[in-house]
Amino acid sequence: MDGELKNILVEDRGATKVLIMNRPDKRNSLDDVMIDEMTDIMHKLSEDESVKSIVITGAGGNFCSGLFLDYLHKIQQFDVMDNKKDSNNYKNLLLSIYNCPKPTIAMVDGYALAGGCGIASACDLIVASDKAQFGYTEVKIGFIPAIVMVFLLKRISEANAKDLMLTCKFINGTEAHKIGFVNYVTEQFMLESFTHKLCENMNSLPSSSVHLTKEMFRNVPSMGFESALEYAVDMNALTRMTADCRNGIQKFLTKK
């Protein structure tokens, strides 16, 4: 699957696919090629019925250090429309992760900075090593953490988001877990085995209920209270008609 990709590797772990940002000499920093490749492969994996979970990680001991320095030089020559198109491409990458019907898990070691931190925040779950370093450094160079802020505020409080984004400080995996940004933190040597055990557990769940639950997470926050409840009633009724639900209930009722 990854034969035509330049900066991304896709590792096959059965029902789990591991998407690896593969520019270790550049701390897996982002440019337009990598962003396009990641978006494309996320769409393909989303549509692949054999895939039940997707892990996103980086090669060489780092997750992703944000925009590549050479690419920062390049965008200095952009006009407003060029910048809007480029920003839209990054937004589409994050949406391809966030809207994926399969569980997406960021497996983070080393640096996850700025746009790289944004990629992690768009995943359903983040597993970090205790040596991971998270940071939003945009303000430091006169930029703003605009697109990534939308996803960060889905994970942590405004107070903690302000502390990260306005101070540009780095926090390690343990600190990120404490404020709720990271779901799980492990010792560095256990990071991969813990993540894949987590995936195995999720892979054993019925796909239809996982997909519908993710769909609800996308839709409920934008609804009013009464509308959300009506939507929930409809989803409840729909789910009860699926083969997965009927089989699951039957197994539960006949369980000894």
ROKOL-999822 format. One record per residue (C-alpha): residue in three letters; x, y, z. Coordinates in steps of 0.05 Angstrom, whole numbers, plus 32768, in hexadecimal, padded with zeros to 4 digits. Layout:
<recs>
ALAXYZ
...
</recs>
This chain:
<recs>
MET800080008000
ASP803A802F800F
GLY806280217FD0
GLU805380657FB1
LEU805A808D7FF1
LYS809780B87FFC
ASN809480CB8045
ILE8062809A8063
LEU806980508074
VAL802C80248081
GLU803A7FE780AC
ASP80097FAD80AB
ARG7FF67F9380F0
GLY7FBA7F6A80D9
ALA7F7B7F9180E8
THR7FA67FCB8100
LYS7FCD7FF680CF
VAL8006802180E8
LEU8011806280C3
ILE8059807880CE
MET807180BF80BE
ASN80B580AE80A1
ARG80E580E880A0
PRO810E80D780DE
ASP8148810480CC
LYS8117813F80CD
ARG80F28128810B
ASN80B9811580DC
SER80A9815E80CE
LEU8070816F809F
ASP8070818A8059
ASP803C818B8022
VAL805181478008
MET804B8125804C
ILE80088147805B
ASP7FEB81308017
GLU800680EA8020
MET7FE980E38066
THR7FA580FD8051
ASP7FA380CE8016
ILE7FB68090803E
MET7F8580A28076
HIS7F4C80A48043
LYS7F6280618027
LEU7F678040806B
SER7F24805D807F
GLU7F0380398045
ASP7F287FF7804D
GLU7EF87FC7806F
SER7F317F9A8086
VAL7F4D7FD380B2
LYS7F317FD880F8
SER7F61800A8118
ILE7F98803A8102
VAL7FD6804D8129
ILE7FFA808D8115
THR80428094812B
GLY808780AE8116
ALA80C9808D8103
GLY810A80968127
GLY80F380A6816E
ASN80C880E3815F
PHE807F80EC814D
CYS807F812D8124
SER80A1816F8131
GLY8071819B8109
LEU808081BF80C8
PHE80C281B180A5
LEU80F281ED80A6
ASP80FA81ED805A
TYR80AF81ED8053
LEU80AA82288082
HIS80D9824D8053
LYS80AC82398018
ILE806C82538037
GLN808C82978042
GLN808382A17FF8
PHE8038828F7FF8
ASP800182C27FEC
VAL7FC082C18014
MET7F9F828E7FE6
ASP7FDB82607FE6
ASN7FDC82628032
LYS7F9282548036
LYS7F9982188008
ASP7FD481FE802F
SER7FB082078072
ASN7F7381E48055
ASN7F9E81A88042
TYR7FB681A1808A
LYS7F6E81A880A3
ASN7F5A81708073
LEU7F9181438090
LEU7F77814D80D7
LEU7F30814180C0
SER7F448101809C
ILE7F5E80E880DF
TYR7F258103810B
ASN7EED80EC80DC
CYS7F0A80A780CF
PRO7ED6807280E1
LYS7F0D804680FE
PRO7F2E80548141
THR7F6C807E8138
ILE7FA4807B816B
ALA7FE180AA816F
MET801D80848189
VAL804C80BC81A0
ASP809580BA81B4
GLY80C580F481B0
TYR80AD81368194
ALA806581458180
LEU8067818F8173
ALA803881C38152
GLY801981A28115
GLY8033815F812D
CYS800F8169816F
GLY7FD2817A8146
ILE7FD581378123
ALA7FD681138166
SER7F9C813D8180
ALA7F7181298144
CYS7F7780DF8156
ASP7F4380BC8181
LEU7F7780A681B4
ILE7FBE80BB81C4
VAL7FF0808A81E3
ALA803080AD81F8
SER807280968215
ASP808A80B98254
LYS80C180D68229
ALA809180F781F6
GLN8093814381F0
PHE8055816981DB
GLY805481B381CA
TYR803181E981A2
THR80698217818C
GLU804482418158
VAL803E82828180
LYS80898282818B
ILE8096828F8141
GLY805D82C18138
PHE802D828D811D
ILE7FEC8275813E
PRO7FD5822F8150
ALA7F94823A812B
ILE7F7E81F7810C
VAL7F9D81CC8143
MET7F7981F48179
VAL7F3581DB8161
PHE7F4C8193816D
LEU7F7181A181AD
LEU7F3381C081CD
LYS7F0F817F81C1
ARG7F41815C81EE
ILE7F51818C8227
SER7F3681C8824C
GLU7F3E820F8231
ALA7F698220826E
ASN7F9B81E8825E
ALA7F9981F88214
LYS7FAB82418222
ASP7FE4822A824F
LEU800182008217
MET7FF6823081DD
LEU8005827381FD
THR8045825C8221
CYS805E822E81EA
LYS807882008220
PHE808681B68216
ILE806581818241
ASN807981388247
GLY804C80FB823F
THR803C80F78289
GLU802A8141828D
ALA7FFF813B824E
HIS7FDA8100826D
LYS7FCD812982AC
ILE7FA881608286
GLY7F81812E825C
PHE7FA48139821A
VAL7FC180F38219
ASN7F9680B68227
TYR7FCD8086823C
VAL801680908250
THR804880568253
GLU8092804C825D
GLN80B78056821C
PHE80C8800C8213
MET807F7FF8821A
LEU8062802B81EA
GLU805A7FFF81AD
SER80427FC081D1
PHE80107FE881FA
THR7FF4800A81BC
HIS7FEC7FCB8194
LYS7FCB7FA781CF
LEU7F9A7FE281D1
CYS7F8D7FD98186
GLU7F827F8F818E
ASN7F4C7F9C81C2
MET7F297FCF8195
ASN7F2F7FA28158
SER7F077F6D817D
LEU7ECB7F9C8183
PRO7E927F9D8150
SER7EA47FCC8118
SER7E5E7FE8810E
SER7E577FFF8157
VAL7E9D801D8156
HIS7E8E80448116
LEU7E4A805D812E
THR7E6780728172
LYS7E9C809B814E
GLU7E6680BA8122
MET7E4180D08160
PHE7E8080F0817C
ARG7E858119813C
ASN7E3D8130813C
VAL7E2481388184
PRO7E5081738199
SER7E3381A08163
MET7DEA81908176
GLY7DBC81AF81A9
PHE7DA7818581E5
GLU7D63817081CB
SER7D7D81658184
ALA7DB5813A819F
LEU7D84810E81C5
GLU7D5881058188
TYR7D9580F3815F
ALA7DAA80C28195
VAL7D6680A08193
ASP7D6C80978148
MET7DB3807B814F
ASN7D9C804D8186
ALA7D658031815A
LEU7D94802B811E
THR7DC980068145
ARG7D977FD38161
MET7D897FBE8119
THR7DD17FAD8108
ALA7DE97F658104
ASP7E217F748135
CYS7DF17F8C816A
ARG7DC07F538160
ASN7DF87F208163
GLY7E177F4281A0
ILE7DD57F4281C6
GLN7DC87EF981B4
LYS7E0D7EE581CD
PHE7E037F0C820E
LEU7DBE7EED821B
THR7DD77EA6820F
LYS7E177EB08237
LYS7E1F7E7E8270
</recs>
